[in-house]
Amino acid sequence: MSLQPLLDELEVLKAEYEKFERGNKSAGTRARKSLQNVKKICQDIRNKIQDAKKSEDAAA
């Protein structure tokens, strides 16, 4: 399991949000999309952690 996809998406979010703060309204749309991707990646990581915990409990 790697956190790199999450870190990459956070970099995209940072760039788009900074553009949005400078007045680029379409960057706001891209920032929201990036936030949705962050949410999905976080949920995937969460599920992998939970599955790993369950498999450890089953092995014990």
C-alpha positions in Angstrom: 0.0 0.0 0.0 1.4 3.4 -1.0 0.3 6.9 -0.1 1.8 8.3 -3.3 -1.5 8.6 -5.2 -2.9 10.6 -2.3 0.1 12.8 -2.1 0.0 13.4 -5.9 -3.7 14.3 -5.8 -3.1 16.7 -2.9 -0.5 18.5 -5.0 -3.1 18.8 -7.8 -5.6 20.1 -5.3 -3.1 22.6 -4.0 -2.3 24.0 -7.4 -6.0 24.3 -8.5 -7.1 25.8 -5.2 -4.4 28.5 -5.4 -5.6 29.3 -8.9 -9.1 29.5 -7.6 -8.1 31.9 -4.9 -6.5 34.2 -7.5 -9.9 34.4 -9.2 -9.9 31.6 -11.7 -13.4 30.2 -11.3 -12.9 27.1 -13.5 -10.0 26.1 -11.2 -12.6 25.9 -8.5 -14.4 23.2 -10.4 -11.2 21.3 -10.9 -10.3 21.7 -7.2 -13.7 20.2 -6.2 -13.1 17.3 -8.6 -9.7 16.8 -7.0 -11.3 16.8 -3.5 -13.6 14.1 -4.7 -10.6 12.1 -5.9 -8.9 12.6 -2.5 -12.1 11.3 -0.8 -12.1 8.2 -3.0 -8.4 7.5 -2.5 -8.8 7.9 1.3 -11.7 5.5 1.3 -9.7 2.9 -0.7 -6.8 3.2 1.8 -9.2 2.9 4.7 -10.7 -0.2 3.2 -7.2 -1.8 2.7 -6.3 -1.1 6.3 -9.5 -2.6 7.5 -9.1 -5.7 5.3 -5.5 -6.1 6.6 -6.7 -5.9 10.2 -9.5 -8.4 9.5 -7.0 -10.9 7.9 -4.7 -10.5 10.9 -7.5 -11.2 13.3 -8.6 -14.3 11.3 -5.1 -15.6 11.3 -4.8 -15.3 15.1 
